[in-house]
Amino acid sequence: METPKKTLDASVLTEDEKRDQILKQVVQDLSENADVIGKTILLLQTLNKMGILEALADLNIPGGIK
């Protein structure tokens, strides 16, 4: 009877390789959506300056506005 041979799976990634892949994907997503991300930041800044962002955050606190 033949004994099973152990083989290494070349597709198994190390933690560093996984992080590198994730980072590359994040950078790609950021570059592909730079315009939308910029507009979102401007929107959040405007909402923050107007106090709306804080008011919305207060709605998320148990019991409502402080």
N, C-alpha and C positions, 0 to 999 in steps of 0.2 A: 504494500500500500504506500502510495506516494504521500509525503507530508506536504502540507500547504507551504508555499514560499511567501515570505514577507516581502512586500513591495512598498516603496515609498510613493506616496501620492504627490506628484510634482505640483498639483494645483493648490495645495495647502499653503496659505500665505502666513508669514510671520506677522506679529502685531505691527511692526514698523512698516511692512509692505501694505497692510490694510490701511494704516493711517495715511501713507503716501497716496494710495488710491483715492481715499476719501478727500484728502486735501486737493488733489488734482481735479476731482469732480466739483468741489466747491468753487475753486478758482474758475473753472470752465463755466459753471452756472452764473457766477458773478459777472464774468465778462460778457456772456450772452444776454444778460438782463441788466446791464449797467444803467440804461436809461430808466427803467422801471424802478430800480433800487434808488436811484437819485431822486426821482419824483416822490417816492415813499418817504425818504428822509426829509425832504422839504415839507411834505404834508405833516409829518410828525412834529417837525420844528414849529410849524405854524400853529398846530393844535396846542402845542406846549405853551407857546407865547400867549395864546388867547386864554389859557387856563382850562381849555376843554379836555385836554389829555388828563390832567389831574382830576377833573370832575368825573371823567369816565372811570379812572382808576378807583375813585372813591365809591363808585357804584358796586365795585367788586368786593368791597369790604363787608363782612357780615354785619348786618344791622344798617346798611346804607351809608349815607354821607356822615362824616364825622362831625 
